[in-house]
Amino acid sequence: MITLQRLTMTVHNQPGALARVTELFSRNGYNIDRIHAGMVGSPAISRMRIDTSIGEEHLQRIMSQLTALADVIQVVSTQRKRISLTGIQFRAQTSFWFIAFSLFIAILGANLPTPLYALYRMKWNLSPVIMTLLFASYALVVIPTIVIVGQISDRWGRKSLLVPAVFCSFTASFLFMFAEGIGELLAARVLQGLSVGMFSGIAVSALMAFLPREKLGKAAVVLAIATTSANAAAPLVGGGLGQYAPAPLVLSFAIHAALALLCLFGIAFFVPETHNPSLLKSPLLKLQVPKEMRGIFFHCSTATFLAWTILGLLLSVIPSYMNDIVGRSNLLLSGGMVSLVLGMSALSQLLLRKLPTRRAAQIGCIAMLLGLAAVVAMLVTKSLILLVLMSCLIGIGHGPLYSGSLLVLNAHTPDRSRTSVMSLFYAVSYMGLSIPILGLGFVARGVGLTPAIYGFAAVMVVLIVVHLVRGERKR
């Protein structure tokens, strides 16, 4: 049996005392259900009350370890109630899968509109600038959200951020369902960016809180599966319902809103808080790259920026203008193209993972160059076969460039700077997905879409060649 114990501790009121106590619980694999701390009498002495679910056979061990801490003066335990271990495991498993499913639904919702933008463009006669702005606004919101949420989750608690993350996803679909103009669409995309950004910042740590120590790797696997499957499924679902179902601009978002509402209810009422908000008001982390690794960071961030920029062309502009580009306007075809490029990216990461990182990156660059050549050829011939070939090549190129850059950067980053460096890396990735595509929209407004894509492809070819040559010189 598991007992709910209240440990009352008298501690020296020193900076870091609370952090050292909670770290001891984490190191031993015990969750803290509730914590309260405050001064008693003297400003030099504080009292902590910690409620924790713990087996009776482990209670004395944790108490002896707490007593051994230099900050702790005295520890007293009080049994609150006995809890069934089966009940705890069931609740942990239910919470784990509720969070994983909610992540899937949030990413699904963010990608549902991709094949449907063509309908919005025709309905309201939207310009290329507006179309690219719709796509880019999502990524521009994700960037600061990921950077900030990972830090404030320790202060606010992770459930306190999961609930608004799901609510933003639900509200975004609600706005899409009843959109009467570009204002509602932009607001919905901003909310989707907030939702995915919040999930990206805390999903892994929230999932890990409901796993035993020997299964912590399961969190990363489930996160990868949920993200990949949602990215691949959403364009097919949105495109299929948009093409063949009634109310094409309502039905897919209504289904998603219903699923998001289910997730919201589950997290709000069945998922406990996974982290006790810190009582220490530490400042937010200053993001910077250590001087000794700025060259590596520049090289890796350049590669991922180019990879996401070229992928953004296929995720934003081409699906919305499919009829103009290849003379076909089938929304399922648009969704299938997006799913194909994302699927090929995942497949290339899997197939090339055993190659040396430099060799895989070279293959990625060559595939990107061939993909850009296929873009130009497709615009000239309006060939559906070249559209499929282009999607495959760009997906194959994106995979090793992105994952290889992430692998190299992670291997060279010191632990003290990992949060800062990786946050900046993800920010650069999303900037590649948004800012150049937004620029493409403005250029297309002046010279036309096809010449703008020609110019875009030419610039990308030059940048990839420069990146390859510079990489060989620095190797």
C-alpha positions in Angstrom: 0.0 0.0 0.0 1.0 3.6 -0.6 0.4 6.2 2.2 -0.1 9.9 1.8 2.4 11.3 4.2 2.8 14.9 5.4 6.5 15.7 6.2 6.9 18.7 8.3 10.4 20.2 8.2 12.2 22.9 10.1 14.9 24.3 7.9 17.4 27.1 7.8 16.0 30.0 5.6 18.9 29.9 3.1 18.8 30.5 -0.7 18.4 27.2 -2.5 17.0 25.3 0.5 13.7 24.6 -1.2 15.4 23.6 -4.4 17.7 21.1 -2.6 14.7 19.5 -0.8 12.6 19.1 -4.0 15.6 17.9 -6.0 16.1 15.1 -3.4 12.5 14.0 -3.9 13.0 14.0 -7.7 16.3 12.1 -7.5 14.5 9.3 -5.5 11.6 9.2 -8.0 8.9 10.6 -5.7 6.3 13.2 -6.6 5.5 16.1 -4.3 1.7 16.4 -4.2 1.6 19.7 -2.3 4.1 22.0 -0.7 3.9 25.0 1.6 6.7 27.0 3.1 6.9 30.0 5.3 8.9 31.7 8.1 8.2 30.8 11.7 9.2 33.3 14.4 12.8 34.0 13.3 13.6 35.2 9.8 16.5 32.7 9.8 14.1 29.7 10.2 11.4 28.4 7.9 8.9 25.5 8.1 8.0 23.3 5.1 5.0 21.0 4.8 5.2 18.5 2.0 2.5 16.0 1.1 3.8 13.0 -0.8 2.5 9.6 -1.9 5.1 7.1 -0.8 5.4 3.5 0.2 5.8 2.9 3.9 9.0 0.9 3.4 10.6 3.9 1.7 9.5 6.5 4.3 12.4 6.1 6.7 14.9 6.3 3.9 13.6 9.6 2.5 13.4 11.0 6.0 17.0 10.1 6.8 18.2 11.6 3.5 16.3 14.8 4.3 17.8 15.0 7.8 21.3 14.7 6.2 20.8 17.9 4.3 22.7 20.8 5.8 19.6 23.0 5.5 17.3 20.7 7.4 17.0 21.0 11.2 14.2 18.5 11.9 11.8 16.2 10.0 8.5 14.9 11.4 6.1 12.6 9.4 2.3 12.3 9.8 0.3 9.7 7.9 -2.7 11.2 6.2 -4.4 8.2 4.5 -3.7 4.9 2.8 -4.0 4.8 -1.0 -4.3 1.8 -3.4 -1.2 1.4 -5.6 -3.4 0.2 -8.5 -5.5 3.4 -8.2 -2.3 5.6 -8.4 -1.0 3.7 -11.4 -4.3 3.9 -13.2 -4.5 7.7 -12.6 -0.9 8.2 -13.7 -1.5 6.2 -16.9 -4.7 8.1 -17.6 -3.0 11.4 -17.1 -0.1 10.4 -19.3 -2.3 9.5 -22.3 -4.6 12.5 -21.8 -1.6 14.8 -22.2 -0.2 12.9 -25.1 -3.6 12.9 -26.9 -4.0 16.6 -26.2 -0.6 17.3 -27.8 -1.8 15.3 -30.8 -5.0 17.3 -31.0 -3.2 20.7 -30.7 -0.8 19.9 -33.5 -3.6 18.4 -35.6 -5.6 21.6 -35.3 -2.6 23.8 -36.2 -2.1 21.9 -39.5 -5.8 21.4 -40.5 -6.1 24.8 -42.3 -3.2 24.1 -44.7 -5.1 22.6 -47.6 -8.1 24.8 -46.9 -6.3 28.1 -47.4 -7.2 27.8 -51.1 -10.9 28.0 -50.3 -10.4 31.1 -48.1 -8.3 32.7 -50.8 -11.1 32.2 -53.4 -13.9 33.2 -50.9 -12.4 36.5 -50.0 -10.0 37.1 -52.9 -7.0 37.2 -50.6 -3.6 38.4 -51.9 -0.3 36.5 -51.6 0.8 38.8 -48.8 -2.3 37.9 -46.7 -1.9 34.2 -47.5 1.8 34.1 -46.4 0.9 36.2 -43.3 -1.7 33.6 -42.3 1.0 31.0 -42.4 3.8 33.0 -40.9 1.8 34.5 -38.0 1.6 31.0 -36.4 5.3 30.4 -36.5 6.1 34.0 -35.3 4.0 33.4 -32.2 5.4 29.9 -31.5 9.0 31.3 -31.2 8.6 33.5 -28.1 6.1 31.1 -26.6 8.5 28.1 -26.6 11.3 30.3 -25.1 9.2 31.7 -22.3 7.0 28.8 -21.3 9.7 26.4 -20.5 11.0 28.8 -17.9 7.7 30.0 -16.3 6.4 26.4 -16.0 8.6 26.0 -12.8 6.9 29.0 -11.3 3.3 28.5 -12.4 3.0 24.7 -12.5 2.6 22.6 -15.7 -1.1 21.9 -15.5 -1.6 25.7 -15.2 -0.2 25.9 -18.7 -1.6 22.8 -20.2 -5.2 23.9 -19.6 -4.8 27.3 -21.5 -2.8 25.5 -24.2 -5.8 23.2 -25.0 -8.2 26.1 -24.6 -6.3 28.1 -27.2 -6.5 25.2 -29.6 -10.3 24.9 -29.0 -10.9 28.6 -29.4 -8.9 28.7 -32.6 -11.1 26.1 -34.3 -14.2 27.9 -33.0 -12.9 31.1 -34.7 -12.2 29.2 -38.0 -15.7 27.8 -37.9 -17.4 31.2 -37.8 -14.8 33.3 -39.5 -16.2 36.3 -41.4 -13.0 37.8 -42.6 -9.2 37.9 -42.3 -9.3 39.2 -38.7 -10.8 36.0 -37.3 -8.3 33.8 -39.3 -5.3 35.7 -38.0 -6.6 35.6 -34.5 -7.1 31.8 -34.8 -3.6 31.3 -36.2 -2.1 33.3 -33.3 -4.0 31.1 -30.8 -2.8 28.0 -32.6 0.8 29.3 -32.2 0.3 29.9 -28.5 -1.2 26.4 -28.1 1.6 24.5 -29.9 4.3 26.8 -28.3 3.0 26.0 -24.8 2.8 22.3 -25.5 6.3 22.2 -27.1 7.7 24.0 -24.0 6.4 21.6 -21.4 5.1 18.4 -23.0 8.1 16.2 -22.3 8.5 17.2 -18.7 4.7 16.9 -18.1 4.7 13.4 -19.6 7.7 12.3 -17.7 6.0 13.2 -14.4 3.6 10.2 -14.8 6.2 7.6 -15.7 8.4 5.4 -13.4 12.1 6.2 -13.6 12.9 3.1 -15.7 10.4 4.2 -18.4 11.3 7.9 -18.8 12.4 7.3 -22.4 8.8 6.5 -23.3 8.0 10.2 -23.0 10.2 11.2 -25.9 9.0 8.3 -28.0 5.3 9.1 -27.5 6.0 12.8 -28.1 7.7 12.1 -31.4 4.9 9.7 -32.5 2.2 12.2 -31.5 3.9 15.1 -33.3 4.8 13.2 -36.5 1.4 11.5 -36.8 -0.5 14.7 -36.2 1.6 16.6 -38.8 1.0 13.9 -41.3 -2.7 13.3 -40.7 -3.9 16.9 -40.4 -3.5 17.9 -44.1 -5.1 14.6 -45.3 -8.1 15.1 -42.9 -8.5 18.8 -43.7 -8.1 18.2 -47.5 -10.4 15.2 -47.6 -13.2 16.8 -45.6 -12.7 20.1 -47.5 -13.0 18.4 -50.9 -15.7 15.8 -50.3 -17.7 16.6 -47.1 -20.4 19.2 -46.7 -19.6 22.6 -45.2 -15.9 22.3 -46.0 -14.8 25.3 -43.9 -16.8 24.2 -40.9 -16.8 20.4 -40.5 -13.2 19.7 -39.9 -12.9 22.5 -37.4 -16.1 21.4 -35.6 -14.7 17.9 -35.2 -11.4 19.3 -33.9 -13.2 21.6 -31.5 -15.2 18.7 -30.1 -12.0 16.7 -29.5 -10.2 19.7 -28.0 -13.1 20.2 -25.6 -12.8 16.5 -24.5 -9.1 17.1 -23.9 -9.8 20.3 -21.9 -12.3 18.5 -19.7 -9.9 15.6 -19.1 -6.8 17.7 -18.2 -8.9 20.1 -16.0 -10.6 17.4 -14.0 -8.5 14.2 -14.2 -4.8 15.3 -14.6 -3.2 16.4 -11.3 -0.5 19.2 -11.2 2.7 17.6 -12.4 5.0 20.1 -10.8 4.8 22.2 -7.7 5.2 25.9 -8.5 8.5 27.2 -7.2 8.4 29.7 -4.4 11.8 31.1 -5.5 11.4 34.1 -7.9 14.5 33.6 -10.0 14.8 35.8 -13.1 14.1 34.5 -16.6 17.1 33.0 -18.4 19.1 35.3 -20.6 19.4 33.6 -23.9 22.9 33.6 -25.4 25.4 31.3 -27.1 28.8 30.7 -25.4 31.6 32.4 -27.3 33.6 29.2 -27.9 30.7 27.5 -29.8 29.3 30.4 -31.9 30.9 29.1 -35.1 29.2 25.7 -34.6 25.9 27.4 -33.7 26.0 29.6 -36.8 26.7 26.6 -39.1 23.9 24.5 -37.6 21.4 27.3 -37.4 22.1 28.2 -41.0 21.4 24.6 -42.1 18.1 24.4 -40.2 17.0 27.9 -41.3 17.5 26.9 -44.9 15.7 23.5 -44.4 12.7 25.1 -42.8 12.6 28.0 -45.3 12.3 25.7 -48.3 9.9 23.4 -46.5 7.8 26.5 -45.7 7.3 27.0 -49.5 5.5 23.7 -49.7 3.5 24.2 -46.5 2.2 27.6 -47.3 2.3 29.0 -50.8 2.0 25.9 -53.1 -1.1 24.3 -51.5 -3.0 27.6 -51.6 -2.2 28.1 -55.3 -2.3 24.5 -56.5 -4.8 25.4 -59.3 -2.5 28.2 -60.6 0.6 26.0 -60.4 -0.4 22.6 -61.8 -3.9 23.3 -63.0 -5.5 21.1 -60.3 -7.6 22.3 -57.4 -8.3 19.1 -55.4 -7.9 19.8 -51.7 -7.1 16.2 -50.9 -4.2 16.4 -53.4 -3.0 19.6 -51.6 -3.2 17.8 -48.2 -1.5 14.7 -49.6 1.4 16.7 -50.9 1.9 18.3 -47.5 1.7 14.9 -45.8 4.1 13.4 -48.3 6.8 16.0 -47.7 6.6 15.7 -43.9 6.5 11.9 -44.2 9.6 11.9 -46.4 11.4 14.1 -43.9 10.7 11.6 -41.1 11.7 8.7 -43.3 15.0 10.3 -44.4 15.9 10.9 -40.8 15.3 7.2 -40.1 17.2 5.9 -43.1 20.2 8.2 -42.8 20.6 8.1 -39.1 23.6 5.7 -39.3 25.6 7.8 -41.7 28.2 10.3 -40.5 26.4 13.6 -39.8 28.4 15.5 -42.4 27.7 13.0 -45.1 23.9 13.0 -44.3 23.9 16.8 -44.4 25.6 16.7 -47.8 22.9 14.4 -49.1 20.3 16.7 -47.6 21.8 19.7 -49.4 21.9 17.9 -52.7 18.3 16.7 -52.3 17.3 20.3 -51.6 19.0 21.6 -54.7 17.3 18.9 -56.8 14.0 19.8 -55.2 14.4 23.5 -56.0 15.2 22.5 -59.6 12.0 20.4 -59.6 10.1 23.5 -58.3 11.2 25.5 -61.3 10.5 22.7 -63.8 7.0 22.2 -62.3 6.2 25.9 -62.7 7.2 25.7 -66.4 5.5 22.4 -67.2 2.6 22.4 -64.6 3.4 18.7 -64.2 1.7 16.7 -61.4 4.6 14.2 -61.5 7.1 16.9 -60.9 5.0 18.1 -58.0 5.2 14.7 -56.3 9.0 14.5 -57.1 9.5 18.0 -55.7 7.7 17.0 -52.5 9.8 13.9 -52.1 13.1 15.6 -52.7 12.5 18.5 -50.4 11.3 16.2 -47.7 14.4 14.0 -48.1 16.6 17.1 -47.9 14.8 18.6 -44.9 15.2 15.5 -42.6 19.0 15.2 -42.3 19.6 19.0 -42.4 17.3 19.6 -39.5 18.0 16.5 -37.4 21.8 16.5 -38.2 22.0 20.2 -37.1 20.2 19.4 -33.9 22.4 16.4 -33.2 25.7 18.3 -33.8 24.6 21.3 -31.7 23.4 19.2 -28.9 26.7 17.2 -28.8 28.8 20.4 -28.6 26.7 22.4 -26.1 27.8 22.5 -22.5 25.2 21.5 -20.0 25.2 25.0 -18.3 24.1 26.6 -21.7 21.9 23.8 -23.1 18.5 25.5 -22.4 19.7 28.8 -23.8 21.3 27.4 -26.9 18.5 25.0 -27.8 15.9 27.7 -27.3 17.7 29.9 -29.7 18.1 27.0 -32.2 14.3 26.3 -32.2 13.7 30.1 -32.6 15.9 30.2 -35.7 14.0 27.1 -37.1 10.7 28.8 -36.8 12.0 32.1 -38.2 13.1 30.1 -41.2 9.5 28.8 -41.5 8.0 32.3 -41.3 10.0 35.3 -42.2 11.3 34.4 -45.7 7.9 33.1 -46.7 6.3 36.4 -45.5 8.9 38.2 -47.7 8.0 36.0 -50.6 4.4 37.2 -50.2 5.4 40.8 -50.4 7.6 40.3 -53.5 4.7 38.3 -55.2 2.5 41.3 -54.6 4.7 43.4 -56.8 6.0 41.0 -59.5 3.5 38.1 -59.4 3.7 34.7 -57.7 5.6 32.7 -60.3 8.4 35.2 -60.8 8.6 35.5 -57.0 9.0 31.7 -56.6 11.7 31.7 -59.3 13.6 34.4 -57.4 13.1 32.5 -54.1 14.5 29.3 -55.6 17.5 31.1 -57.0 18.3 32.7 -53.7 18.0 29.4 -51.9 20.3 27.6 -54.4 23.0 30.2 -53.8 22.7 30.0 -50.0 22.8 26.2 -50.0 25.9 26.2 -52.2 27.6 28.8 -50.0 26.7 26.7 -46.9 28.1 23.5 -48.5 31.4 25.2 -49.5 31.8 27.0 -46.1 31.2 23.7 -44.3 33.9 21.9 -46.3 36.4 24.7 -45.6 35.6 24.7 -41.9 35.5 20.9 -41.6 
